[in-house]
């Protein structure tokens, strides 16, 4: 099943399927690329950023950016 | 070589390395137009005093915020500087992303694989010699907080060189 990164639940895991092309170069340096496994660590309230784990490192991403990342999750 | 730029992603130990190399004699200066600070100091390479600059952390050379803009501006403003690219060994993949960007830009680069102790604890083993062969720039393993590898890093600073990204692509077999 596909969902937006911003819609992932706490501790949910998945694989990055698609990143908005305009965003790709911007977040590639954080290790966030298509095909990478990703895990939702924390979601901050009031439209705050999400914290995700990629390659054993935590990175926070603004909710607006997280909206433009599509993740393939199980079930 | 009269200037060394310390570049790397945030939280990889640039400032610790900076304080080790410059003896902690850092003066903090403010870059005009921003609130982002960088540190300047001096160190000796082969008995010659060179300036060393602690650049704000940047994930990539496509700036996303003010601090990264400063980093990029400094890099472009210091054409004759060599770049000491600091990488967190335990997060080597994303570190190499920035290193490759710097190489692609034509900067003379030396790589410090810092936080080697953290990588070791996480059971990550890195073949620094192989990496050096592939990249064609000096790669030195360091633990800045313990002072490990720093002597070697300074010794090899003069081997810093610009390499063509095409050559690297060829040696790793990428397209």
gemmi code that builds the backbone of each chain (N, CA, C; Angstrom):
import gemmi

chains = {
    "A": [
        ("UNK", (0.831, -1.199, 0.000), (0.000, 0.000, 0.000), (0.875, 1.261, 0.000)),
        ("UNK", (0.439, 2.222, -0.763), (1.196, 3.473, -0.813), (0.555, 4.516, 0.079)),
        ("UNK", (1.396, 5.295, 0.732), (0.858, 6.453, 1.450), (1.914, 7.543, 1.513)),
        ("UNK", (1.452, 8.733, 1.828), (2.389, 9.838, 1.981), (3.192, 9.631, 3.257)),
        ("UNK", (4.420, 10.109, 3.242), (5.255, 10.001, 4.437), (4.562, 10.679, 5.620)),
        ("UNK", (3.877, 11.782, 5.315), (3.204, 12.532, 6.384), (2.041, 11.746, 7.000)),
        ("UNK", (1.590, 10.702, 6.278), (0.460, 9.909, 6.788), (0.921, 8.657, 7.536)),
        ("UNK", (2.220, 8.428, 7.545), (2.703, 7.226, 8.228), (2.455, 7.326, 9.722)),
        ("UNK", (2.216, 6.163, 10.316), (1.932, 6.138, 11.740), (3.222, 5.990, 12.529)),
        ("UNK", (3.110, 6.273, 13.786), (4.245, 6.140, 14.698), (4.823, 4.716, 14.631)),
        ("UNK", (6.124, 4.631, 14.430), (6.862, 3.365, 14.357), (6.560, 2.533, 13.115)),
        ("UNK", (5.808, 3.100, 12.177), (5.525, 2.370, 10.943), (6.774, 2.379, 10.043)),
        ("UNK", (6.968, 1.264, 9.326), (8.133, 1.180, 8.446), (7.698, 1.031, 6.998)),
        ("UNK", (8.537, 1.441, 6.094), (8.217, 1.310, 4.684), (9.437, 1.585, 3.815)),
        ("UNK", (9.185, 1.618, 2.519), (10.273, 1.879, 1.586), (9.877, 3.079, 0.732)),
        ("UNK", (10.811, 4.001, 0.569), (10.493, 5.216, -0.185), (10.275, 4.871, -1.649)),
        ("UNK", (9.096, 5.233, -2.151), (8.763, 4.859, -3.511), (8.963, 6.016, -4.490)),
        ("UNK", (8.542, 7.179, -4.078), (8.631, 8.316, -4.989), (8.839, 9.606, -4.203)),
        ("UNK", (9.749, 10.414, -4.723), (9.982, 11.730, -4.131), (9.722, 12.764, -5.212)),
        ("UNK", (9.007, 13.815, -4.860), (8.758, 14.910, -5.788), (10.085, 15.335, -6.435)),
        ("UNK", (10.145, 15.347, -7.794), (11.414, 15.614, -8.469), (12.087, 16.920, -8.028)),
        ("UNK", (11.279, 17.914, -7.709), (11.847, 19.191, -7.284), (12.490, 19.123, -5.912)),
        ("UNK", (12.231, 18.053, -5.221), (12.665, 17.902, -3.841), (13.872, 16.973, -3.716)),
        ("UNK", (14.047, 16.155, -4.750), (15.033, 15.073, -4.687), (16.425, 15.526, -4.268)),
        ("UNK", (16.944, 16.533, -4.996), (18.308, 16.984, -4.723), (18.401, 17.587, -3.326)),
        ("UNK", (17.303, 18.203, -2.904), (17.318, 18.902, -1.627), (17.485, 17.951, -0.445)),
        ("UNK", (16.894, 16.768, -0.526), (16.956, 15.894, 0.638), (17.875, 14.683, 0.447)),
        ("UNK", (18.469, 14.580, -0.736), (19.365, 13.439, -0.977), (20.543, 13.458, -0.011)),
        ("UNK", (20.989, 14.657, 0.345), (22.120, 14.777, 1.263), (21.801, 14.282, 2.658)),
        ("UNK", (20.523, 14.168, 2.974), (20.137, 13.649, 4.281), (19.987, 12.135, 4.215)),
        ("UNK", (20.301, 11.563, 3.089), (20.229, 10.112, 2.941), (18.847, 9.635, 2.564)),
        ("UNK", (17.951, 10.576, 2.263), (16.586, 10.192, 1.910), (16.458, 10.125, 0.394)),
        ("UNK", (16.426, 8.915, -0.117), (16.348, 8.706, -1.562), (15.358, 7.595, -1.864)),
        ("UNK", (14.948, 7.523, -3.108), (14.004, 6.481, -3.502), (14.646, 5.107, -3.319)),
        ("UNK", (13.882, 4.162, -2.820), (14.389, 2.811, -2.596), (14.883, 2.581, -1.183)),
        ("UNK", (15.002, 3.664, -0.413), (15.526, 3.535, 0.952), (14.441, 3.088, 1.923)),
        ("UNK", (14.862, 2.310, 2.909), (13.916, 1.935, 3.955), (13.803, 3.078, 4.952)),
        ("UNK", (12.585, 3.304, 5.405), (12.345, 4.453, 6.266), (11.409, 4.062, 7.393)),
        ("UNK", (11.640, 4.639, 8.562), (10.791, 4.330, 9.711), (10.363, 5.628, 10.380)),
        ("UNK", (9.085, 5.718, 10.693), (8.578, 6.910, 11.367), (8.935, 6.844, 12.843)),
        ("UNK", (9.650, 7.830, 13.332), (10.057, 7.834, 14.732), (9.124, 8.674, 15.590)),
        ("UNK", (8.917, 9.902, 15.196), (8.076, 10.805, 15.988), (7.297, 11.719, 15.069)),
        ("UNK", (6.101, 12.049, 15.470), (5.336, 13.064, 14.755), (5.045, 14.177, 15.747)),
        ("UNK", (5.380, 15.373, 15.354), (5.158, 16.499, 16.265), (3.760, 17.079, 16.046)),
        ("UNK", (3.121, 17.508, 17.128), (1.753, 18.025, 17.001), (1.683, 19.384, 16.293)),
        ("UNK", (0.499, 19.818, 16.066), (0.187, 21.105, 15.428), (0.980, 21.275, 14.127)),
        ("UNK", (0.826, 20.330, 13.232), (1.486, 20.374, 11.925), (3.001, 20.556, 12.027)),
        ("UNK", (3.570, 19.995, 13.059), (5.019, 20.080, 13.255), (5.722, 19.057, 12.391)),
        ("UNK", (7.054, 19.066, 12.427), (7.816, 18.154, 11.579), (7.710, 16.690, 12.016)),
        ("UNK", (8.081, 15.807, 11.111), (8.152, 14.389, 11.450), (9.633, 14.016, 11.584)),
        ("UNK", (9.904, 13.054, 12.438), (11.275, 12.560, 12.567), (11.299, 11.145, 12.021)),
        ("UNK", (12.164, 10.910, 11.049), (12.235, 9.587, 10.443), (13.635, 9.018, 10.602)),
        ("UNK", (13.724, 7.695, 10.536), (15.014, 7.035, 10.626), (15.335, 6.382, 9.288)),
        ("UNK", (16.466, 6.797, 8.713), (16.953, 6.207, 7.474), (18.421, 5.857, 7.691)),
        ("UNK", (18.803, 4.627, 7.376), (20.194, 4.209, 7.570), (20.698, 4.484, 8.988)),
        ("UNK", (19.887, 4.161, 9.972), (20.254, 4.303, 11.372), (20.476, 5.737, 11.831)),
        ("UNK", (20.080, 6.710, 11.029), (20.183, 8.065, 11.551), (18.829, 8.759, 11.472)),
        ("UNK", (18.547, 9.534, 12.503), (17.278, 10.237, 12.575), (17.378, 11.591, 11.877)),
        ("UNK", (16.368, 11.907, 11.128), (16.322, 13.187, 10.440), (14.919, 13.746, 10.575)),
        ("UNK", (14.822, 15.044, 10.805), (13.486, 15.632, 10.874), (13.169, 16.295, 9.534)),
        ("UNK", (11.935, 16.163, 9.131), (11.478, 16.720, 7.864), (10.204, 17.510, 8.122)),
        ("UNK", (10.110, 18.663, 7.512), (8.899, 19.472, 7.637), (7.712, 18.723, 7.060)),
        ("UNK", (6.549, 18.989, 7.594), (5.355, 18.267, 7.165), (5.057, 18.517, 5.677)),
        ("UNK", (5.349, 19.728, 5.215), (5.121, 20.073, 3.806), (5.958, 19.196, 2.882)),
        ("UNK", (7.216, 18.952, 3.290), (8.090, 18.093, 2.493), (7.613, 16.645, 2.593)),
        ("UNK", (7.215, 16.258, 3.796), (6.777, 14.878, 4.021), (5.536, 14.543, 3.186)),
        ("UNK", (4.773, 15.586, 2.837), (3.599, 15.401, 1.981), (3.982, 14.990, 0.561)),
        ("UNK", (5.214, 15.336, 0.168), (5.632, 15.111, -1.213), (6.467, 13.852, -1.369)),
        ("UNK", (6.495, 13.037, -0.321), (7.255, 11.789, -0.374), (6.270, 10.624, -0.246)),
        ("UNK", (6.299, 9.728, -1.236), (5.392, 8.578, -1.220), (6.146, 7.348, -0.743)),
        ("UNK", (5.555, 6.659, 0.203), (6.202, 5.496, 0.802), (5.330, 4.258, 0.588)),
        ("UNK", (5.995, 3.149, 0.264), (5.289, 1.863, 0.143), (5.354, 1.185, 1.507)),
        ("UNK", (4.183, 0.935, 2.092), (4.164, 0.268, 3.392), (3.441, -1.065, 3.274)),
        ("UNK", (3.698, -1.944, 4.233), (3.051, -3.254, 4.187), (1.575, -3.157, 4.519)),
        ("UNK", (0.820, -4.109, 4.075), (-0.649, -4.277, 4.207), (-1.466, -3.131, 3.596)),
    ],
    "B": [
        ("UNK", (48.751, 26.375, -0.698), (47.635, 26.196, 0.236), (47.781, 27.186, 1.395)),
        ("UNK", (46.785, 28.045, 1.562), (46.848, 28.944, 2.712), (45.557, 28.939, 3.532)),
        ("UNK", (44.592, 28.178, 3.058), (43.341, 28.109, 3.810), (42.764, 26.706, 3.781)),
        ("UNK", (42.217, 26.302, 4.891), (41.546, 25.002, 4.956), (40.099, 25.249, 5.383)),
        ("UNK", (39.166, 24.749, 4.589), (37.757, 24.849, 4.967), (37.315, 23.513, 5.542)),
        ("UNK", (36.773, 23.553, 6.745), (36.260, 22.332, 7.368), (34.789, 22.218, 6.995)),
        ("UNK", (34.478, 21.262, 6.132), (33.087, 21.126, 5.720), (32.550, 19.743, 6.046)),
        ("UNK", (31.274, 19.684, 6.262), (30.651, 18.397, 6.550), (29.215, 18.619, 6.962)),
        ("UNK", (28.509, 17.515, 7.125), (27.120, 17.630, 7.518), (27.065, 17.981, 8.996)),
        ("UNK", (25.887, 18.324, 9.478), (25.813, 18.745, 10.866), (26.049, 17.560, 11.797)),
        ("UNK", (26.664, 17.875, 12.917), (26.876, 16.877, 13.953), (27.778, 15.712, 13.526)),
        ("UNK", (28.867, 16.031, 12.859), (29.825, 14.973, 12.510), (31.163, 15.196, 13.233)),
        ("UNK", (31.259, 16.310, 13.952), (32.477, 16.574, 14.714), (33.404, 17.598, 14.087)),
        ("UNK", (32.873, 18.428, 13.220), (33.704, 19.460, 12.586), (34.345, 20.383, 13.621)),
        ("UNK", (33.531, 20.838, 14.563), (34.036, 21.817, 15.517), (35.021, 21.204, 16.503)),
        ("UNK", (34.805, 19.952, 16.848), (35.770, 19.270, 17.712), (37.105, 19.180, 16.983)),
        ("UNK", (37.026, 18.789, 15.724), (38.232, 18.683, 14.904), (38.890, 20.054, 14.770)),
        ("UNK", (38.049, 21.058, 14.582), (38.552, 22.426, 14.453), (39.337, 22.829, 15.696)),
        ("UNK", (38.748, 22.582, 16.857), (39.414, 22.971, 18.096), (40.701, 22.189, 18.316)),
        ("UNK", (40.716, 20.927, 17.878), (41.945, 20.127, 17.985), (43.028, 20.712, 17.079)),
        ("UNK", (42.654, 21.016, 15.852), (43.638, 21.436, 14.863), (44.144, 22.854, 15.120)),
        ("UNK", (43.242, 23.718, 15.574), (43.654, 25.112, 15.761), (44.062, 25.379, 17.210)),
        ("UNK", (44.034, 24.342, 18.032), (44.413, 24.511, 19.418), (43.350, 25.234, 20.213)),
        ("UNK", (42.169, 25.265, 19.708), (41.070, 25.888, 20.434), (41.146, 27.405, 20.449)),
        ("UNK", (42.097, 27.952, 19.742), (42.249, 29.411, 19.712), (41.275, 30.057, 18.755)),
        ("UNK", (40.035, 29.656, 18.865), (39.052, 30.110, 17.894), (38.532, 31.499, 18.198)),
        ("UNK", (38.454, 32.292, 17.169), (37.746, 33.556, 17.311), (36.453, 33.405, 16.525)),
        ("UNK", (35.397, 33.863, 17.093), (34.114, 33.719, 16.415), (33.818, 34.990, 15.641)),
        ("UNK", (33.502, 34.815, 14.379), (33.155, 35.992, 13.596), (31.772, 35.797, 13.010)),
        ("UNK", (31.197, 36.890, 12.638), (29.832, 36.828, 12.142), (29.803, 37.134, 10.653)),
        ("UNK", (29.166, 36.275, 9.936), (29.085, 36.469, 8.493), (28.032, 37.533, 8.209)),
        ("UNK", (28.355, 38.539, 7.364), (27.406, 39.639, 7.162), (26.073, 39.175, 6.608)),
        ("UNK", (25.043, 39.729, 7.125), (23.710, 39.476, 6.577), (23.014, 38.260, 7.140)),
        ("UNK", (23.679, 37.515, 7.960), (23.039, 36.336, 8.540), (23.329, 36.263, 10.028)),
        ("UNK", (22.660, 35.363, 10.678), (22.923, 35.169, 12.098), (23.805, 33.956, 12.308)),
        ("UNK", (24.295, 33.412, 11.202), (25.054, 32.173, 11.308), (26.534, 32.466, 11.523)),
        ("UNK", (27.081, 31.837, 12.527), (28.487, 32.070, 12.856), (29.393, 31.013, 12.265)),
        ("UNK", (30.617, 31.429, 12.025), (31.630, 30.420, 11.721), (32.888, 30.768, 12.501)),
        ("UNK", (33.750, 29.810, 12.701), (34.964, 30.024, 13.479), (36.176, 30.023, 12.578)),
        ("UNK", (37.125, 30.881, 12.961), (38.371, 30.938, 12.222), (39.518, 30.662, 13.167)),
        ("UNK", (40.525, 29.969, 12.710), (41.680, 29.734, 13.551), (42.897, 29.519, 12.693)),
        ("UNK", (44.010, 29.203, 13.340), (45.226, 28.968, 12.577), (45.824, 27.638, 12.987)),
        ("UNK", (46.445, 26.979, 12.029), (47.146, 25.737, 12.338), (48.406, 25.682, 11.512)),
        ("UNK", (49.321, 24.797, 11.914), (50.586, 24.680, 11.195), (50.602, 23.401, 10.372)),
        ("UNK", (50.922, 23.543, 9.088), (51.134, 22.368, 8.246), (52.543, 22.475, 7.693)),
        ("UNK", (53.384, 21.507, 8.051), (54.782, 21.541, 7.632), (55.459, 22.847, 8.038)),
        ("UNK", (55.163, 23.315, 9.219), (55.791, 24.529, 9.727), (55.231, 25.809, 9.150)),
        ("UNK", (54.252, 25.666, 8.272), (53.662, 26.866, 7.670), (52.305, 27.129, 8.319)),
        ("UNK", (52.080, 28.383, 8.656), (50.802, 28.728, 9.297), (49.726, 28.901, 8.224)),
        ("UNK", (48.645, 28.166, 8.373), (47.530, 28.336, 7.447), (46.262, 28.633, 8.243)),
        ("UNK", (45.323, 29.272, 7.568), (44.072, 29.604, 8.220), (43.122, 28.419, 8.086)),
        ("UNK", (42.424, 28.134, 9.156), (41.446, 27.044, 9.091), (40.079, 27.595, 9.497)),
        ("UNK", (39.078, 27.279, 8.711), (37.743, 27.846, 8.935), (36.728, 26.735, 9.169)),
        ("UNK", (36.004, 26.890, 10.265), (34.958, 25.929, 10.623), (33.651, 26.411, 9.980)),
        ("UNK", (33.269, 25.762, 8.906), (32.098, 26.170, 8.127), (30.840, 25.561, 8.764)),
        ("UNK", (29.725, 26.288, 8.756), (28.493, 25.686, 9.292), (28.154, 24.374, 8.589)),
        ("UNK", (27.535, 23.474, 9.321), (27.204, 22.170, 8.756), (26.233, 22.290, 7.589)),
        ("UNK", (26.474, 21.485, 6.575), (25.563, 21.501, 5.436), (25.349, 20.078, 4.933)),
        ("UNK", (24.102, 19.746, 4.671), (23.800, 18.397, 4.206), (24.265, 18.181, 2.779)),
        ("UNK", (24.100, 19.229, 1.962), (24.492, 19.101, 0.567), (24.857, 20.488, 0.056)),
        ("UNK", (25.234, 20.579, -1.186), (25.578, 21.889, -1.743), (24.370, 22.569, -2.382)),
        ("UNK", (23.183, 21.987, -2.177), (21.968, 22.690, -2.567), (21.385, 23.266, -1.282)),
        ("UNK", (21.654, 24.554, -1.023), (21.298, 25.104, 0.288), (19.801, 25.085, 0.565)),
        ("UNK", (19.454, 24.704, 1.779), (18.051, 24.665, 2.185), (17.747, 25.770, 3.190)),
        ("UNK", (18.780, 26.258, 3.881), (18.550, 27.307, 4.863), (19.736, 28.267, 4.877)),
        ("UNK", (19.645, 29.272, 5.732), (20.670, 30.325, 5.793), (22.059, 29.763, 6.063)),
        ("UNK", (22.130, 28.833, 7.005), (23.433, 28.292, 7.381), (24.085, 27.593, 6.194)),
        ("UNK", (23.277, 26.881, 5.424), (23.826, 26.165, 4.277), (24.198, 27.140, 3.164)),
        ("UNK", (23.450, 28.250, 3.077), (23.814, 29.275, 2.104), (25.172, 29.858, 2.433)),
        ("UNK", (25.412, 30.089, 3.727), (26.698, 30.616, 4.167), (27.806, 29.648, 3.787)),
        ("UNK", (27.561, 28.375, 4.052), (28.557, 27.350, 3.754), (28.922, 27.368, 2.276)),
        ("UNK", (27.904, 27.466, 1.439), (28.136, 27.457, 0.000), (28.864, 28.720, -0.457)),
        ("UNK", (28.450, 29.860, 0.123), (29.087, 31.137, -0.216), (30.562, 31.116, 0.155)),
        ("UNK", (30.859, 30.535, 1.317), (32.249, 30.484, 1.775), (33.066, 29.613, 0.841)),
        ("UNK", (32.457, 28.527, 0.434), (33.148, 27.609, -0.465), (33.451, 28.299, -1.798)),
        ("UNK", (32.474, 29.050, -2.284), (32.679, 29.718, -3.564), (33.570, 30.937, -3.454)),
        ("UNK", (33.598, 31.542, -2.254), (34.425, 32.725, -2.058), (35.895, 32.388, -1.855)),
        ("UNK", (36.173, 31.154, -1.440), (37.549, 30.753, -1.134), (38.052, 29.791, -2.198)),
        ("UNK", (38.328, 30.346, -3.357), (38.693, 29.483, -4.484), (39.995, 28.704, -4.268)),
        ("UNK", (40.928, 29.314, -3.531), (42.235, 28.655, -3.389), (42.321, 27.770, -2.150)),
        ("UNK", (41.195, 27.654, -1.422), (41.225, 26.870, -0.192), (41.108, 25.377, -0.479)),
        ("UNK", (41.687, 24.585, 0.422), (41.457, 23.140, 0.322), (40.309, 22.797, 1.266)),
        ("UNK", (39.605, 21.725, 0.950), (38.437, 21.368, 1.743), (38.710, 20.086, 2.523)),
        ("UNK", (38.585, 20.197, 3.842), (38.658, 19.013, 4.696), (37.218, 18.583, 4.943)),
        ("UNK", (36.823, 17.516, 4.269), (35.436, 17.053, 4.364), (35.322, 16.047, 5.511)),
        ("UNK", (34.552, 16.401, 6.510), (34.411, 15.545, 7.684), (33.149, 14.694, 7.538)),
        ("UNK", (33.319, 13.394, 7.741), (32.197, 12.466, 7.594), (32.009, 11.685, 8.896)),
        ("UNK", (30.775, 11.512, 9.299), (30.457, 10.637, 10.422), (30.496, 9.201, 9.889)),
        ("UNK", (31.508, 8.446, 10.332), (31.701, 7.091, 9.799), (30.482, 6.201, 9.975)),
        ("UNK", (29.696, 6.472, 11.020), (28.535, 5.614, 11.254), (27.380, 5.975, 10.318)),
        ("UNK", (27.512, 7.116, 9.623), (26.490, 7.510, 8.652), (27.194, 7.835, 7.338)),
        ("UNK", (28.044, 6.917, 6.934), (28.976, 7.223, 5.842), (28.281, 7.519, 4.514)),
        ("UNK", (27.152, 6.872, 4.279), (26.534, 7.033, 2.967), (26.139, 8.471, 2.668)),
        ("UNK", (25.460, 9.080, 3.636), (25.040, 10.450, 3.371), (26.222, 11.414, 3.410)),
        ("UNK", (27.256, 11.043, 4.163), (28.467, 11.865, 4.199), (29.171, 11.865, 2.857)),
        ("UNK", (29.202, 10.688, 2.243), (29.862, 10.577, 0.941), (29.118, 11.375, -0.125)),
        ("UNK", (27.827, 11.573, 0.102), (27.040, 12.371, -0.840), (27.632, 13.774, -0.940)),
        ("UNK", (27.885, 14.370, 0.228), (28.461, 15.714, 0.246), (29.896, 15.689, -0.294)),
        ("UNK", (30.659, 14.666, 0.098), (32.041, 14.563, -0.368), (32.094, 14.529, -1.894)),
        ("UNK", (31.188, 13.755, -2.483), (31.167, 13.643, -3.943), (30.739, 14.952, -4.594)),
        ("UNK", (29.831, 15.661, -3.925), (29.432, 16.968, -4.447), (30.622, 17.927, -4.464)),
        ("UNK", (31.414, 17.879, -3.391), (32.585, 18.748, -3.294), (33.607, 18.393, -4.367)),
        ("UNK", (33.791, 17.083, -4.573), (34.730, 16.621, -5.593), (34.247, 17.050, -6.975)),
        ("UNK", (32.944, 16.890, -7.191), (32.359, 17.245, -8.488), (32.521, 18.730, -8.779)),
        ("UNK", (32.492, 19.524, -7.721), (32.635, 20.970, -7.853), (34.078, 21.363, -8.192)),
        ("UNK", (34.984, 20.394, -8.063), (36.379, 20.653, -8.414), (37.231, 21.098, -7.241)),
        ("UNK", (36.706, 20.990, -6.025), (37.465, 21.400, -4.850), (38.555, 20.374, -4.543)),
        ("UNK", (39.739, 20.852, -4.129), (40.745, 19.913, -3.632), (40.267, 19.387, -2.282)),
        ("UNK", (40.124, 18.070, -2.182), (39.469, 17.494, -0.996), (40.358, 16.492, -0.269)),
        ("UNK", (40.264, 16.504, 1.059), (40.781, 15.408, 1.872), (39.611, 14.993, 2.769)),
        ("UNK", (39.458, 13.692, 2.975), (38.311, 13.217, 3.751), (38.754, 12.685, 5.106)),
        ("UNK", (38.070, 13.162, 6.155), (38.285, 12.611, 7.492), (37.084, 11.740, 7.830)),
        ("UNK", (37.335, 10.444, 7.964), (36.266, 9.532, 8.388), (36.222, 9.581, 9.910)),
        ("UNK", (35.506, 10.577, 10.402), (35.497, 10.833, 11.836), (34.526, 9.896, 12.572)),
        ("UNK", (34.581, 9.948, 13.872), (33.703, 9.142, 14.724), (33.863, 7.653, 14.405)),
        ("UNK", (35.097, 7.258, 14.150), (35.370, 5.862, 13.824), (35.014, 4.949, 14.993)),
        ("UNK", (35.113, 5.487, 16.210), (34.771, 4.681, 17.386), (33.271, 4.355, 17.422)),
        ("UNK", (32.471, 5.342, 17.032), (31.012, 5.132, 17.011), (30.651, 4.081, 15.961)),
        ("UNK", (31.305, 4.186, 14.804), (31.053, 3.215, 13.739), (31.445, 1.815, 14.201)),
        ("UNK", (32.579, 1.724, 14.894), (33.067, 0.433, 15.369), (32.068, -0.190, 16.350)),
        ("UNK", (31.549, 0.648, 17.242), (30.553, 0.171, 18.204), (29.294, -0.317, 17.495)),
        ("UNK", (28.982, 0.303, 16.365), (27.782, -0.084, 15.615), (28.095, -1.230, 14.649)),
        ("UNK", (29.316, -1.769, 14.782), (29.754, -2.885, 13.949), (29.820, -2.523, 12.462)),
        ("UNK", (30.186, -1.278, 12.184), (30.352, -0.851, 10.796), (31.852, -0.805, 10.519)),
        ("UNK", (32.268, -1.589, 9.563), (33.694, -1.580, 9.229), (33.898, -0.919, 7.867)),
        ("UNK", (34.813, 0.029, 7.812), (35.043, 0.762, 6.571), (36.480, 0.558, 6.118)),
        ("UNK", (36.628, 0.166, 4.866), (37.948, -0.010, 4.292), (38.405, 1.331, 3.712)),
        ("UNK", (39.114, 2.091, 4.552), (39.501, 3.450, 4.172), (40.456, 3.463, 2.969)),
        ("UNK", (41.326, 2.435, 2.918), (42.287, 2.375, 1.807), (41.576, 2.168, 0.483)),
        ("UNK", (40.585, 1.283, 0.513), (39.810, 0.998, -0.709), (39.057, 2.253, -1.147)),
        ("UNK", (38.491, 2.931, -0.164), (37.747, 4.157, -0.445), (38.671, 5.198, -1.077)),
        ("UNK", (39.883, 5.268, -0.523), (40.860, 6.213, -1.062), (41.224, 5.861, -2.510)),
        ("UNK", (41.377, 4.559, -2.758), (41.670, 4.099, -4.130), (40.563, 4.503, -5.084)),
        ("UNK", (39.331, 4.317, -4.630), (38.186, 4.606, -5.491), (38.022, 6.096, -5.751)),
        ("UNK", (38.201, 6.884, -4.688), (37.954, 8.313, -4.821), (39.142, 9.077, -5.382)),
        ("UNK", (40.346, 8.590, -5.065), (41.533, 9.284, -5.548), (41.931, 10.483, -4.701)),
        ("UNK", (41.277, 10.661, -3.556), (41.682, 11.718, -2.626), (42.052, 11.065, -1.293)),
        ("UNK", (42.889, 11.733, -0.487), (43.286, 11.113, 0.783), (42.084, 10.878, 1.700)),
        ("UNK", (42.053, 9.696, 2.331), (40.997, 9.369, 3.289), (41.676, 8.952, 4.590)),
        ("UNK", (41.381, 9.650, 5.678), (42.009, 9.358, 6.955), (40.933, 9.073, 8.001)),
        ("UNK", (41.131, 7.964, 8.741), (40.191, 7.616, 9.810), (40.557, 8.389, 11.070)),
        ("UNK", (39.580, 9.026, 11.693), (39.868, 9.810, 12.892), (38.822, 9.594, 13.990)),
        ("UNK", (39.262, 9.865, 15.211), (38.340, 10.002, 16.339), (38.734, 11.327, 16.982)),
        ("UNK", (38.101, 12.387, 16.553), (38.527, 13.737, 16.954), (38.472, 13.944, 18.461)),
        ("UNK", (37.446, 13.374, 19.091), (37.305, 13.583, 20.533), (38.456, 12.957, 21.319)),
        ("UNK", (39.087, 11.918, 20.749), (40.199, 11.254, 21.421), (41.542, 11.661, 20.833)),
        ("UNK", (41.503, 12.445, 19.786), (42.741, 12.881, 19.138), (43.347, 11.840, 18.212)),
        ("UNK", (42.615, 10.757, 17.959), (43.167, 9.696, 17.112), (43.156, 10.072, 15.634)),
        ("UNK", (44.257, 9.820, 14.972), (44.327, 10.028, 13.526), (44.594, 11.466, 13.111)),
        ("UNK", (44.677, 12.364, 14.083), (44.821, 13.783, 13.727), (46.195, 14.096, 13.144)),
        ("UNK", (47.210, 13.419, 13.690), (48.562, 13.662, 13.200), (48.655, 13.259, 11.726)),
        ("UNK", (48.093, 12.095, 11.464), (48.106, 11.585, 10.099), (47.304, 12.511, 9.178)),
        ("UNK", (46.212, 13.012, 9.701), (45.351, 13.902, 8.923), (46.130, 15.148, 8.492)),
        ("UNK", (46.855, 15.735, 9.438), (47.619, 16.952, 9.140), (48.749, 16.633, 8.153)),
        ("UNK", (49.403, 15.482, 8.387), (50.497, 15.083, 7.495), (50.019, 14.940, 6.055)),
        ("UNK", (48.809, 14.432, 5.911), (48.316, 14.131, 4.569), (47.582, 15.310, 3.928)),
        ("UNK", (47.457, 16.369, 4.684), (46.724, 17.536, 4.199), (47.308, 18.059, 2.882)),
        ("UNK", (48.616, 17.924, 2.736), (49.238, 18.474, 1.526), (48.999, 17.575, 0.304)),
        ("UNK", (48.488, 16.375, 0.545), (48.191, 15.485, -0.589), (46.813, 15.749, -1.186)),
        ("UNK", (46.120, 16.668, -0.543), (44.784, 17.045, -0.998), (44.805, 17.428, -2.469)),
        ("UNK", (43.854, 16.911, -3.221), (43.851, 17.258, -4.639), (42.449, 17.194, -5.241)),
        ("UNK", (42.320, 17.903, -6.364), (41.053, 17.840, -7.094), (41.103, 16.625, -7.998)),
        ("UNK", (40.017, 15.924, -8.065), (39.945, 14.797, -8.999), (38.690, 14.941, -9.846)),
        ("UNK", (38.715, 14.258, -10.958), (37.557, 14.296, -11.860), (36.516, 13.267, -11.419)),
        ("UNK", (35.289, 13.718, -11.335), (34.217, 12.826, -10.890), (34.036, 11.665, -11.873)),
        ("UNK", (34.338, 11.925, -13.142), (34.169, 10.874, -14.161), (35.054, 9.667, -13.849)),
        ("UNK", (36.261, 9.968, -13.349), (37.193, 8.896, -13.009), (36.648, 8.023, -11.901)),
        ("UNK", (35.991, 8.677, -10.937), (35.418, 7.934, -9.811), (34.264, 7.052, -10.300)),
        ("UNK", (33.418, 7.653, -11.157), (32.299, 6.904, -11.699), (32.789, 5.648, -12.409)),
        ("UNK", (33.924, 5.834, -13.111), (34.468, 4.717, -13.879), (34.970, 3.627, -12.924)),
        ("UNK", (35.676, 4.035, -11.856), (36.252, 3.035, -10.971), (35.188, 2.304, -10.138)),
        ("UNK", (34.050, 2.949, -9.895), (33.001, 2.231, -9.166), (32.010, 1.552, -10.114)),
        ("UNK", (32.201, 1.804, -11.401), (31.362, 1.111, -12.387), (29.962, 1.681, -12.508)),
        ("UNK", (29.800, 2.932, -12.103), (28.481, 3.574, -12.196), (28.302, 4.263, -13.537)),
        ("UNK", (27.070, 4.620, -13.839), (26.786, 5.247, -15.114), (26.584, 6.743, -15.005)),
    ],
}
model = gemmi.Model(1)
for chain_id, residues in chains.items():
    chain = gemmi.Chain(chain_id)
    for i, (resn, *xyz) in enumerate(residues, 1):
        res = gemmi.Residue()
        res.name, res.seqid = resn, gemmi.SeqId(i, " ")
        for name, pos in zip(("N", "CA", "C"), xyz):
            atom = gemmi.Atom()
            atom.name, atom.element = name, gemmi.Element(name[0])
            atom.pos, atom.b_iso = gemmi.Position(*pos), 0.0
            res.add_atom(atom)
        chain.add_residue(res)
    model.add_chain(chain)
structure = gemmi.Structure()
structure.add_model(model)
structure.setup_entities()
